[in-house]
Amino acid sequence: MAVSLSYDLLLLLVISSLDWSSTPGSAFLTDHNRMTSSAPVEPHFTECMSRDLETFRCWWSPGTFHNLSSPEELRVFYLKRNSPSSEWKECPEYSHLNRECFFDANHTSIWIPYCLQLRGQNNITYFNEDDCFSVENIVRPDPPVSLNWTLLIVSPSGLSYDVMVSWEPPPSADVSTGWMRIEYEIQYRERNATTWEALETQPHTQQTIYGLQAGTEYEVHIRTKMKGFPKFGDFSDSIFVKVTEIPLRESAVLLTLVLTFGVAGILILIMLIVVSHQQRLMMILLPPVPAPKIKGIDSELLKKGKLEELDFILNGGGLGGLPTYISDYYQDEPWVEFIEVDEEDADCGEKEDQKSSDTQRLLGLPQRSVGCFSADSHPDDDSGRASCYDTDLSEQDTHLLAASLLPGQPEDEEAFLHPDEKAPASETNKSPLIQTESEGKPTWINTDLYAQVSNVMPSGGVVLSPGQQLRIQENTEKESQKKGTLGEDTSKLNKPQFQLLVVDPDGSGYTSEITARQISTPPSSLVPGEGYQTIYPQPMETKPAAPSEPNQSPYILPDSPQTRLFAPVADYTVVQELDTHQSLLLNLPTQQPPPPCLPQHPLKAPVAIGYVTPDLLGNLSS
Amino acid sequence: CFTDFFFLQWGVWALLLWPCLVVISNPEDCKEDHGSLTRCPSISQEKLLDRIIHHAELIYRVSEELCSLFEEMFIPFPLRIQSNLAAYACITKTLPIPSSKSELQQISDKWLLHSVLMLVQSWIEPLVYLQMTLDHYDHAPDTLLNKTKWVSEKLVSLEQGVVALIKKMLDDGTLATAYNDQSVPQNDVQPEVLESVMKDYVLISCFKKDAHKMETFLKLLKCRQTDRYNCA
């Protein structure tokens, strides 16, 4: 057996090497082409095929030998070479119509070589050694079934899309038990194309086809083969895939492009504008911080002492009555804070307009200043009264304060605040105020107003109570007071009105806004150097109104000589202590500037007769 | 063997290395020591069978590549048909292994496993021999040698796995070297073939066939384990 085998091999080698192409019907197992020859073809097997690795069938052809036209004349014999003693056996199942020999499962062995031969009559054997095979090598599985496709995704442009094709394995192939391992190959082409595009073989029952063009119909079919073996089965039935174009998508893409470029262009344009108008934009975005100044008034005027012009501006400029005396007074005092005559400040402006007299203006001044100060954002120049003044004092409080300051006119505070008459600003008002003291004090301060502190307001304001004398004066002046005007009537001179002192740290004088003279006593009677003295709530003598005094009279206690009280406002005095009656005990005036009201504000005076801040109160009491 | 698969060798070669790493580096895996089969109590039967099947699939794939590579390099085209013809010269033809689906359906799990074991054990030595002969070739590419070596090694692990599975499934601990004694009639092969090339070619072809057989047997076994009623 071994020897015969070797001889077989040798023979085969020699024959094959000489002329391999001359063996007809050979190599149906392989796929290479057969050379056609003109020689008569003997009966041979055309193909043997298995579909499921369990059975197989072989077809033969009788060839060109005419004497073998009858199909039954050829018989198929096979040999299973699994043992040395194997024999040729006849085909178990013929199908002469198809010239097919079918080997059922009982006659099929895998992994065992089969050899087939055709035998005609007279035992003519047509045997080709090439027709030996193992069943696993001739397997051509059936094509898959139930093909269908689903659209996976369409590209944003709408021009191409992907589909997922899925199918079922062939029912004849026993894939579930693992008997056969099958791979699938998808091929597709355009409807009218001639060549197929093949995708890679893979064992899964679904596959994605990428990059199909929209609007084109595609034909798809699949074939199978055993994994590890080369033979493919037949193709399945074709399915057709088509996705219609979506033109909107194109326009959406175009629109997106247009928008993108448009936005980019606009941004560039904005950048150019910003760069070219850099300076102006900087001005708009980061405006310069305004320096404090009065609208319409050049700060240079104040410095240079152009009093007349300043007065004109302040009084006749329609800005309302900023008391000119004040401006006169203050022109030398750079630390004085002027009221912001800005008309935007309605409250300030309103009050300003309504104050006709100087005193009113004076009185309105603190109010306005208070209000203004509270409303405006003045710079840090906290000189003068404002420094000792609680700027947070609300306007209400200021009104209240001012009203309480006015003797006997609590009910008329509105009238006071909103006088019916408006006193035109005039020079006459100014003149008495500008009387200068002998000491060279601020001219307008003829007298000082001293008043008893009757109550300290929680906001820090001080409520002063007028003396008896003043009250009497009030009664007498009731009529004129009823008018509610703080104008230039002489009758109003008798109205003791509280005035808030703006302390002069320089000691040049009280910066109180005392506009009125002393009612009872001439200012000359004041003893300069006399400090404030205790103010007692004593019945005040009736004091004749000073006819020559157009302005309001200061508060004067009847008891004490007003001269005493109206010491020239040369110096500040320190309040030594508070009396039980809440009267201030003052020091003699010293030439030294008083200690500051607040530690951080050296300009603040310790005493303002009409006003004591809580800090001061604290200092006093301590 | 067919020429179609030659171009796949590199890709599959890389693909083959990965499962080997997975299998070998898994801490649950049994060490591939010859005497340490008893050190793997933790792996489950299903996992062991899966791993064995994986091995068999890989071995078959590599053997197929090996065959096609060898055929392309050393076998002229006219002679390539001889693989079928020489199928009966395979060394394992004498083994009592079922060869049809119907037969396979009738045998028990035990015999199925034993058949696989027989196959595996009968191919270990010939593959070693093949390695030796291939080294003597003048123009054998490294891939050919590497593949042969790889298959030879994997076959050894497959044997160990099958033995372990038999122990687990059948509680039969006497199989360690039962079939090693069954001598493979290698001596018959050597003097018969005129050329070593043809002999090697036949050997490789036969091995490829048997590898497919092993894989199929194991898959059937797996099917039986999971769903006995629907499986073959």
Chai-1 contact restraints between the chains, C-beta under 6 A:
chainA,res_idxA,chainB,res_idxB,connection_type,confidence,min_distance_angstrom,max_distance_angstrom,comment,restraint_id
A,A2,B,E192,contact,1.0,0.0,6.0,A-B,restraint_1
A,S6,B,E192,contact,1.0,0.0,6.0,A-B,restraint_2
A,S16,B,P78,contact,1.0,0.0,6.0,A-B,restraint_3
A,S16,B,L79,contact,1.0,0.0,6.0,A-B,restraint_4
A,W20,B,P78,contact,1.0,0.0,6.0,A-B,restraint_5
A,A27,B,I81,contact,1.0,0.0,6.0,A-B,restraint_6
A,E54,B,K101,contact,1.0,0.0,6.0,A-B,restraint_7
A,R81,B,Y88,contact,1.0,0.0,6.0,A-B,restraint_8
A,A105,B,S102,contact,1.0,0.0,6.0,A-B,restraint_9
A,T108,B,S100,contact,1.0,0.0,6.0,A-B,restraint_10
A,S109,B,S99,contact,1.0,0.0,6.0,A-B,restraint_11
A,S109,B,S100,contact,1.0,0.0,6.0,A-B,restraint_12
A,I110,B,S99,contact,1.0,0.0,6.0,A-B,restraint_13
A,I110,B,S100,contact,1.0,0.0,6.0,A-B,restraint_14
A,W111,B,S99,contact,1.0,0.0,6.0,A-B,restraint_15
A,W111,B,K209,contact,1.0,0.0,6.0,A-B,restraint_16
A,W111,B,K213,contact,1.0,0.0,6.0,A-B,restraint_17
A,I112,B,S99,contact,1.0,0.0,6.0,A-B,restraint_18
A,P113,B,N84,contact,1.0,0.0,6.0,A-B,restraint_19
A,P113,B,A87,contact,1.0,0.0,6.0,A-B,restraint_20
A,P113,B,Y88,contact,1.0,0.0,6.0,A-B,restraint_21
A,E129,B,L85,contact,1.0,0.0,6.0,A-B,restraint_22
A,D130,B,I81,contact,1.0,0.0,6.0,A-B,restraint_23
A,C132,B,N84,contact,1.0,0.0,6.0,A-B,restraint_24
A,C132,B,L85,contact,1.0,0.0,6.0,A-B,restraint_25
A,F133,B,N84,contact,1.0,0.0,6.0,A-B,restraint_26
A,S134,B,A87,contact,1.0,0.0,6.0,A-B,restraint_27
A,T177,B,C223,contact,1.0,0.0,6.0,A-B,restraint_28
A,T177,B,C231,contact,1.0,0.0,6.0,A-B,restraint_29
A,T177,B,A232,contact,1.0,0.0,6.0,A-B,restraint_30
A,G178,B,K219,contact,1.0,0.0,6.0,A-B,restraint_31
A,G178,B,C223,contact,1.0,0.0,6.0,A-B,restraint_32
A,G228,B,E64,contact,1.0,0.0,6.0,A-B,restraint_33
A,P230,B,F2,contact,1.0,0.0,6.0,A-B,restraint_34
A,P230,B,D4,contact,1.0,0.0,6.0,A-B,restraint_35
